[in-house]
Amino acid sequence: MNNWMTPEEMARKRDFRKKLMYVAIPIIGAVLGSIIGILSQML
């Protein structure tokens, strides 16, 4: 198995990572926000 990828595959992987980041950031923000909200209510 060779690790060498074609430019098309690299571009596809890069686009996938970019989409993943756009999806992950709001989810992480929502999780952090809910944790902070729960902690502030407990205090």
PDBQT receptor file of N, H, CA, C and O in Angstrom, charges set to zero:
ATOM      1  N   MET A   1       0.849  -1.208   0.000  1.00  0.00    +0.000 N 
ATOM      2  CA  MET A   1       0.000   0.000   0.000  1.00  0.00    +0.000 C 
ATOM      3  C   MET A   1       0.874   1.243   0.000  1.00  0.00    +0.000 C 
ATOM      4  O   MET A   1       1.774   1.378   0.829  1.00  0.00    +0.000 OA
ATOM      5  N   ASN A   2       0.608   2.146  -0.926  1.00  0.00    +0.000 N 
ATOM      6  H   ASN A   2      -0.123   2.037  -1.600  1.00  0.00    +0.000 HD
ATOM      7  CA  ASN A   2       1.408   3.374  -0.945  1.00  0.00    +0.000 C 
ATOM      8  C   ASN A   2       0.608   4.525  -0.349  1.00  0.00    +0.000 C 
ATOM      9  O   ASN A   2      -0.609   4.607  -0.513  1.00  0.00    +0.000 OA
ATOM     10  N   ASN A   3       1.315   5.408   0.341  1.00  0.00    +0.000 N 
ATOM     11  H   ASN A   3       2.304   5.342   0.474  1.00  0.00    +0.000 HD
ATOM     12  CA  ASN A   3       0.663   6.536   1.012  1.00  0.00    +0.000 C 
ATOM     13  C   ASN A   3       0.448   7.705   0.067  1.00  0.00    +0.000 C 
ATOM     14  O   ASN A   3      -0.241   8.664   0.414  1.00  0.00    +0.000 OA
ATOM     15  N   TRP A   4       1.038   7.635  -1.139  1.00  0.00    +0.000 N 
ATOM     16  H   TRP A   4       1.598   6.856  -1.421  1.00  0.00    +0.000 HD
ATOM     17  CA  TRP A   4       0.980   8.760  -2.057  1.00  0.00    +0.000 C 
ATOM     18  C   TRP A   4      -0.431   8.934  -2.587  1.00  0.00    +0.000 C 
ATOM     19  O   TRP A   4      -1.053   7.987  -3.068  1.00  0.00    +0.000 OA
ATOM     20  N   MET A   5      -0.929  10.167  -2.491  1.00  0.00    +0.000 N 
ATOM     21  H   MET A   5      -0.424  10.936  -2.100  1.00  0.00    +0.000 HD
ATOM     22  CA  MET A   5      -2.286  10.450  -2.952  1.00  0.00    +0.000 C 
ATOM     23  C   MET A   5      -2.246  11.401  -4.136  1.00  0.00    +0.000 C 
ATOM     24  O   MET A   5      -1.325  12.208  -4.268  1.00  0.00    +0.000 OA
ATOM     25  N   THR A   6      -3.238  11.301  -4.984  1.00  0.00    +0.000 N 
ATOM     26  H   THR A   6      -3.986  10.646  -4.878  1.00  0.00    +0.000 HD
ATOM     27  CA  THR A   6      -3.342  12.218  -6.116  1.00  0.00    +0.000 C 
ATOM     28  C   THR A   6      -3.790  13.585  -5.604  1.00  0.00    +0.000 C 
ATOM     29  O   THR A   6      -4.401  13.670  -4.539  1.00  0.00    +0.000 OA
ATOM     30  N   PRO A   7      -3.497  14.656  -6.342  1.00  0.00    +0.000 N 
ATOM     31  CA  PRO A   7      -3.940  15.998  -5.918  1.00  0.00    +0.000 C 
ATOM     32  C   PRO A   7      -5.447  16.071  -5.698  1.00  0.00    +0.000 C 
ATOM     33  O   PRO A   7      -5.919  16.792  -4.819  1.00  0.00    +0.000 OA
ATOM     34  N   GLU A   8      -6.202  15.316  -6.508  1.00  0.00    +0.000 N 
ATOM     35  H   GLU A   8      -5.818  14.731  -7.222  1.00  0.00    +0.000 HD
ATOM     36  CA  GLU A   8      -7.656  15.320  -6.338  1.00  0.00    +0.000 C 
ATOM     37  C   GLU A   8      -8.058  14.747  -4.977  1.00  0.00    +0.000 C 
ATOM     38  O   GLU A   8      -8.932  15.284  -4.297  1.00  0.00    +0.000 OA
ATOM     39  N   GLU A   9      -7.405  13.650  -4.596  1.00  0.00    +0.000 N 
ATOM     40  H   GLU A   9      -6.695  13.215  -5.149  1.00  0.00    +0.000 HD
ATOM     41  CA  GLU A   9      -7.720  13.043  -3.301  1.00  0.00    +0.000 C 
ATOM     42  C   GLU A   9      -7.338  13.975  -2.161  1.00  0.00    +0.000 C 
ATOM     43  O   GLU A   9      -8.065  14.095  -1.174  1.00  0.00    +0.000 OA
ATOM     44  N   MET A  10      -6.184  14.638  -2.303  1.00  0.00    +0.000 N 
ATOM     45  H   MET A  10      -5.593  14.541  -3.104  1.00  0.00    +0.000 HD
ATOM     46  CA  MET A  10      -5.746  15.567  -1.266  1.00  0.00    +0.000 C 
ATOM     47  C   MET A  10      -6.731  16.723  -1.133  1.00  0.00    +0.000 C 
ATOM     48  O   MET A  10      -7.060  17.135  -0.020  1.00  0.00    +0.000 OA
ATOM     49  N   ALA A  11      -7.206  17.250  -2.271  1.00  0.00    +0.000 N 
ATOM     50  H   ALA A  11      -6.939  16.915  -3.175  1.00  0.00    +0.000 HD
ATOM     51  CA  ALA A  11      -8.165  18.357  -2.247  1.00  0.00    +0.000 C 
ATOM     52  C   ALA A  11      -9.472  17.908  -1.601  1.00  0.00    +0.000 C 
ATOM     53  O   ALA A  11     -10.077  18.649  -0.827  1.00  0.00    +0.000 OA
ATOM     54  N   ARG A  12      -9.904  16.686  -1.925  1.00  0.00    +0.000 N 
ATOM     55  H   ARG A  12      -9.413  16.084  -2.554  1.00  0.00    +0.000 HD
ATOM     56  CA  ARG A  12     -11.147  16.169  -1.351  1.00  0.00    +0.000 C 
ATOM     57  C   ARG A  12     -11.010  16.023   0.158  1.00  0.00    +0.000 C 
ATOM     58  O   ARG A  12     -11.927  16.359   0.908  1.00  0.00    +0.000 OA
ATOM     59  N   LYS A  13      -9.854  15.518   0.602  1.00  0.00    +0.000 N 
ATOM     60  H   LYS A  13      -9.109  15.245  -0.007  1.00  0.00    +0.000 HD
ATOM     61  CA  LYS A  13      -9.623  15.339   2.029  1.00  0.00    +0.000 C 
ATOM     62  C   LYS A  13      -9.597  16.691   2.742  1.00  0.00    +0.000 C 
ATOM     63  O   LYS A  13     -10.124  16.834   3.845  1.00  0.00    +0.000 OA
ATOM     64  N   ARG A  14      -8.969  17.687   2.090  1.00  0.00    +0.000 N 
ATOM     65  H   ARG A  14      -8.541  17.571   1.193  1.00  0.00    +0.000 HD
ATOM     66  CA  ARG A  14      -8.882  19.021   2.674  1.00  0.00    +0.000 C 
ATOM     67  C   ARG A  14     -10.286  19.635   2.791  1.00  0.00    +0.000 C 
ATOM     68  O   ARG A  14     -10.619  20.236   3.813  1.00  0.00    +0.000 OA
ATOM     69  N   ASP A  15     -11.103  19.483   1.745  1.00  0.00    +0.000 N 
ATOM     70  H   ASP A  15     -10.832  18.995   0.915  1.00  0.00    +0.000 HD
ATOM     71  CA  ASP A  15     -12.468  20.008   1.787  1.00  0.00    +0.000 C 
ATOM     72  C   ASP A  15     -13.272  19.314   2.886  1.00  0.00    +0.000 C 
ATOM     73  O   ASP A  15     -14.062  19.949   3.584  1.00  0.00    +0.000 OA
ATOM     74  N   PHE A  16     -13.064  18.009   3.031  1.00  0.00    +0.000 N 
ATOM     75  H   PHE A  16     -12.422  17.493   2.464  1.00  0.00    +0.000 HD
ATOM     76  CA  PHE A  16     -13.769  17.251   4.065  1.00  0.00    +0.000 C 
ATOM     77  C   PHE A  16     -13.389  17.760   5.454  1.00  0.00    +0.000 C 
ATOM     78  O   PHE A  16     -14.246  17.918   6.323  1.00  0.00    +0.000 OA
ATOM     79  N   ARG A  17     -12.076  18.018   5.654  1.00  0.00    +0.000 N 
ATOM     80  H   ARG A  17     -11.380  17.889   4.948  1.00  0.00    +0.000 HD
ATOM     81  CA  ARG A  17     -11.620  18.536   6.942  1.00  0.00    +0.000 C 
ATOM     82  C   ARG A  17     -12.229  19.900   7.217  1.00  0.00    +0.000 C 
ATOM     83  O   ARG A  17     -12.625  20.200   8.344  1.00  0.00    +0.000 OA
ATOM     84  N   LYS A  18     -12.301  20.735   6.164  1.00  0.00    +0.000 N 
ATOM     85  H   LYS A  18     -11.979  20.491   5.249  1.00  0.00    +0.000 HD
ATOM     86  CA  LYS A  18     -12.855  22.081   6.329  1.00  0.00    +0.000 C 
ATOM     87  C   LYS A  18     -14.324  21.993   6.730  1.00  0.00    +0.000 C 
ATOM     88  O   LYS A  18     -14.766  22.707   7.630  1.00  0.00    +0.000 OA
ATOM     89  N   LYS A  19     -15.087  21.114   6.061  1.00  0.00    +0.000 N 
ATOM     90  H   LYS A  19     -14.728  20.534   5.330  1.00  0.00    +0.000 HD
ATOM     91  CA  LYS A  19     -16.499  20.926   6.408  1.00  0.00    +0.000 C 
ATOM     92  C   LYS A  19     -16.625  20.402   7.833  1.00  0.00    +0.000 C 
ATOM     93  O   LYS A  19     -17.505  20.823   8.584  1.00  0.00    +0.000 OA
ATOM     94  N   LEU A  20     -15.738  19.481   8.199  1.00  0.00    +0.000 N 
ATOM     95  H   LEU A  20     -15.023  19.139   7.589  1.00  0.00    +0.000 HD
ATOM     96  CA  LEU A  20     -15.761  18.907   9.533  1.00  0.00    +0.000 C 
ATOM     97  C   LEU A  20     -15.548  19.996  10.581  1.00  0.00    +0.000 C 
ATOM     98  O   LEU A  20     -16.212  20.005  11.617  1.00  0.00    +0.000 OA
ATOM     99  N   MET A  21     -14.613  20.919  10.306  1.00  0.00    +0.000 N 
ATOM    100  H   MET A  21     -14.073  20.912   9.465  1.00  0.00    +0.000 HD
ATOM    101  CA  MET A  21     -14.350  22.017  11.236  1.00  0.00    +0.000 C 
ATOM    102  C   MET A  21     -15.579  22.909  11.370  1.00  0.00    +0.000 C 
ATOM    103  O   MET A  21     -15.948  23.295  12.479  1.00  0.00    +0.000 OA
ATOM    104  N   TYR A  22     -16.218  23.239  10.239  1.00  0.00    +0.000 N 
ATOM    105  H   TYR A  22     -15.919  22.924   9.339  1.00  0.00    +0.000 HD
ATOM    106  CA  TYR A  22     -17.400  24.100  10.278  1.00  0.00    +0.000 C 
ATOM    107  C   TYR A  22     -18.521  23.450  11.080  1.00  0.00    +0.000 C 
ATOM    108  O   TYR A  22     -19.315  24.147  11.710  1.00  0.00    +0.000 OA
ATOM    109  N   VAL A  23     -18.592  22.125  11.063  1.00  0.00    +0.000 N 
ATOM    110  H   VAL A  23     -17.946  21.558  10.552  1.00  0.00    +0.000 HD
ATOM    111  CA  VAL A  23     -19.622  21.415  11.824  1.00  0.00    +0.000 C 
ATOM    112  C   VAL A  23     -19.210  21.277  13.287  1.00  0.00    +0.000 C 
ATOM    113  O   VAL A  23     -20.039  21.432  14.183  1.00  0.00    +0.000 OA
ATOM    114  N   ALA A  24     -17.930  20.984  13.530  1.00  0.00    +0.000 N 
ATOM    115  H   ALA A  24     -17.256  20.857  12.802  1.00  0.00    +0.000 HD
ATOM    116  CA  ALA A  24     -17.461  20.676  14.880  1.00  0.00    +0.000 C 
ATOM    117  C   ALA A  24     -17.440  21.908  15.783  1.00  0.00    +0.000 C 
ATOM    118  O   ALA A  24     -17.778  21.811  16.962  1.00  0.00    +0.000 OA
ATOM    119  N   ILE A  25     -17.045  23.068  15.244  1.00  0.00    +0.000 N 
ATOM    120  H   ILE A  25     -16.770  23.147  14.286  1.00  0.00    +0.000 HD
ATOM    121  CA  ILE A  25     -16.900  24.266  16.083  1.00  0.00    +0.000 C 
ATOM    122  C   ILE A  25     -18.219  24.651  16.768  1.00  0.00    +0.000 C 
ATOM    123  O   ILE A  25     -18.215  24.878  17.978  1.00  0.00    +0.000 OA
ATOM    124  N   PRO A  26     -19.348  24.735  16.046  1.00  0.00    +0.000 N 
ATOM    125  CA  PRO A  26     -20.606  25.059  16.740  1.00  0.00    +0.000 C 
ATOM    126  C   PRO A  26     -21.019  23.998  17.758  1.00  0.00    +0.000 C 
ATOM    127  O   PRO A  26     -21.568  24.331  18.809  1.00  0.00    +0.000 OA
ATOM    128  N   ILE A  27     -20.760  22.725  17.456  1.00  0.00    +0.000 N 
ATOM    129  H   ILE A  27     -20.315  22.454  16.603  1.00  0.00    +0.000 HD
ATOM    130  CA  ILE A  27     -21.113  21.650  18.389  1.00  0.00    +0.000 C 
ATOM    131  C   ILE A  27     -20.293  21.782  19.668  1.00  0.00    +0.000 C 
ATOM    132  O   ILE A  27     -20.829  21.676  20.771  1.00  0.00    +0.000 OA
ATOM    133  N   ILE A  28     -18.977  22.016  19.512  1.00  0.00    +0.000 N 
ATOM    134  H   ILE A  28     -18.541  22.102  18.616  1.00  0.00    +0.000 HD
ATOM    135  CA  ILE A  28     -18.103  22.193  20.676  1.00  0.00    +0.000 C 
ATOM    136  C   ILE A  28     -18.558  23.409  21.478  1.00  0.00    +0.000 C 
ATOM    137  O   ILE A  28     -18.599  23.372  22.708  1.00  0.00    +0.000 OA
ATOM    138  N   GLY A  29     -18.901  24.494  20.768  1.00  0.00    +0.000 N 
ATOM    139  H   GLY A  29     -18.867  24.524  19.769  1.00  0.00    +0.000 HD
ATOM    140  CA  GLY A  29     -19.379  25.703  21.441  1.00  0.00    +0.000 C 
ATOM    141  C   GLY A  29     -20.651  25.439  22.231  1.00  0.00    +0.000 C 
ATOM    142  O   GLY A  29     -20.802  25.917  23.355  1.00  0.00    +0.000 OA
ATOM    143  N   ALA A  30     -21.565  24.676  21.640  1.00  0.00    +0.000 N 
ATOM    144  H   ALA A  30     -21.442  24.288  20.727  1.00  0.00    +0.000 HD
ATOM    145  CA  ALA A  30     -22.825  24.377  22.319  1.00  0.00    +0.000 C 
ATOM    146  C   ALA A  30     -22.582  23.521  23.560  1.00  0.00    +0.000 C 
ATOM    147  O   ALA A  30     -23.189  23.749  24.606  1.00  0.00    +0.000 OA
ATOM    148  N   VAL A  31     -21.694  22.538  23.439  1.00  0.00    +0.000 N 
ATOM    149  H   VAL A  31     -21.201  22.352  22.590  1.00  0.00    +0.000 HD
ATOM    150  CA  VAL A  31     -21.381  21.668  24.581  1.00  0.00    +0.000 C 
ATOM    151  C   VAL A  31     -20.739  22.481  25.696  1.00  0.00    +0.000 C 
ATOM    152  O   VAL A  31     -21.126  22.358  26.858  1.00  0.00    +0.000 OA
ATOM    153  N   LEU A  32     -19.746  23.323  25.344  1.00  0.00    +0.000 N 
ATOM    154  H   LEU A  32     -19.432  23.423  24.400  1.00  0.00    +0.000 HD
ATOM    155  CA  LEU A  32     -19.090  24.154  26.353  1.00  0.00    +0.000 C 
ATOM    156  C   LEU A  32     -20.100  25.097  27.001  1.00  0.00    +0.000 C 
ATOM    157  O   LEU A  32     -20.092  25.279  28.219  1.00  0.00    +0.000 OA
ATOM    158  N   GLY A  33     -20.962  25.693  26.191  1.00  0.00    +0.000 N 
ATOM    159  H   GLY A  33     -20.968  25.545  25.202  1.00  0.00    +0.000 HD
ATOM    160  CA  GLY A  33     -21.965  26.612  26.718  1.00  0.00    +0.000 C 
ATOM    161  C   GLY A  33     -22.898  25.926  27.702  1.00  0.00    +0.000 C 
ATOM    162  O   GLY A  33     -23.232  26.491  28.743  1.00  0.00    +0.000 OA
ATOM    163  N   SER A  34     -23.319  24.710  27.377  1.00  0.00    +0.000 N 
ATOM    164  H   SER A  34     -23.048  24.251  26.531  1.00  0.00    +0.000 HD
ATOM    165  CA  SER A  34     -24.234  23.996  28.267  1.00  0.00    +0.000 C 
ATOM    166  C   SER A  34     -23.527  23.598  29.560  1.00  0.00    +0.000 C 
ATOM    167  O   SER A  34     -24.126  23.651  30.634  1.00  0.00    +0.000 OA
ATOM    168  N   ILE A  35     -22.262  23.202  29.466  1.00  0.00    +0.000 N 
ATOM    169  H   ILE A  35     -21.775  23.159  28.593  1.00  0.00    +0.000 HD
ATOM    170  CA  ILE A  35     -21.497  22.841  30.670  1.00  0.00    +0.000 C 
ATOM    171  C   ILE A  35     -21.336  24.062  31.565  1.00  0.00    +0.000 C 
ATOM    172  O   ILE A  35     -21.521  23.975  32.779  1.00  0.00    +0.000 OA
ATOM    173  N   ILE A  36     -20.990  25.204  30.967  1.00  0.00    +0.000 N 
ATOM    174  H   ILE A  36     -20.840  25.275  29.981  1.00  0.00    +0.000 HD
ATOM    175  CA  ILE A  36     -20.821  26.438  31.742  1.00  0.00    +0.000 C 
ATOM    176  C   ILE A  36     -22.156  26.834  32.379  1.00  0.00    +0.000 C 
ATOM    177  O   ILE A  36     -22.194  27.273  33.528  1.00  0.00    +0.000 OA
ATOM    178  N   GLY A  37     -23.247  26.675  31.628  1.00  0.00    +0.000 N 
ATOM    179  H   GLY A  37     -23.216  26.318  30.694  1.00  0.00    +0.000 HD
ATOM    180  CA  GLY A  37     -24.565  26.996  32.169  1.00  0.00    +0.000 C 
ATOM    181  C   GLY A  37     -24.918  26.116  33.354  1.00  0.00    +0.000 C 
ATOM    182  O   GLY A  37     -25.430  26.609  34.359  1.00  0.00    +0.000 OA
ATOM    183  N   ILE A  38     -24.653  24.824  33.251  1.00  0.00    +0.000 N 
ATOM    184  H   ILE A  38     -24.237  24.424  32.435  1.00  0.00    +0.000 HD
ATOM    185  CA  ILE A  38     -24.944  23.888  34.345  1.00  0.00    +0.000 C 
ATOM    186  C   ILE A  38     -24.096  24.229  35.566  1.00  0.00    +0.000 C 
ATOM    187  O   ILE A  38     -24.597  24.249  36.690  1.00  0.00    +0.000 OA
ATOM    188  N   LEU A  39     -22.804  24.500  35.342  1.00  0.00    +0.000 N 
ATOM    189  H   LEU A  39     -22.396  24.484  34.429  1.00  0.00    +0.000 HD
ATOM    190  CA  LEU A  39     -21.910  24.820  36.454  1.00  0.00    +0.000 C 
ATOM    191  C   LEU A  39     -22.329  26.111  37.136  1.00  0.00    +0.000 C 
ATOM    192  O   LEU A  39     -22.295  26.198  38.364  1.00  0.00    +0.000 OA
ATOM    193  N   SER A  40     -22.723  27.113  36.363  1.00  0.00    +0.000 N 
ATOM    194  H   SER A  40     -22.751  27.042  35.366  1.00  0.00    +0.000 HD
ATOM    195  CA  SER A  40     -23.108  28.396  36.964  1.00  0.00    +0.000 C 
ATOM    196  C   SER A  40     -24.405  28.256  37.763  1.00  0.00    +0.000 C 
ATOM    197  O   SER A  40     -24.611  28.988  38.730  1.00  0.00    +0.000 OA
ATOM    198  N   GLN A  41     -25.277  27.331  37.373  1.00  0.00    +0.000 N 
ATOM    199  H   GLN A  41     -25.110  26.736  36.587  1.00  0.00    +0.000 HD
ATOM    200  CA  GLN A  41     -26.507  27.109  38.136  1.00  0.00    +0.000 C 
ATOM    201  C   GLN A  41     -26.213  26.358  39.436  1.00  0.00    +0.000 C 
ATOM    202  O   GLN A  41     -26.908  26.548  40.435  1.00  0.00    +0.000 OA
ATOM    203  N   MET A  42     -25.183  25.503  39.425  1.00  0.00    +0.000 N 
ATOM    204  H   MET A  42     -24.618  25.348  38.614  1.00  0.00    +0.000 HD
ATOM    205  CA  MET A  42     -24.830  24.735  40.620  1.00  0.00    +0.000 C 
ATOM    206  C   MET A  42     -24.176  25.616  41.676  1.00  0.00    +0.000 C 
ATOM    207  O   MET A  42     -24.323  25.372  42.873  1.00  0.00    +0.000 OA
ATOM    208  N   LEU A  43     -23.459  26.634  41.234  1.00  0.00    +0.000 N 
ATOM    209  H   LEU A  43     -23.340  26.832  40.261  1.00  0.00    +0.000 HD
ATOM    210  CA  LEU A  43     -22.749  27.494  42.187  1.00  0.00    +0.000 C 
ATOM    211  C   LEU A  43     -23.719  28.344  42.997  1.00  0.00    +0.000 C 
ATOM    212  O   LEU A  43     -23.294  29.126  43.847  1.00  0.00    +0.000 OA
TER     213      LEU A  43
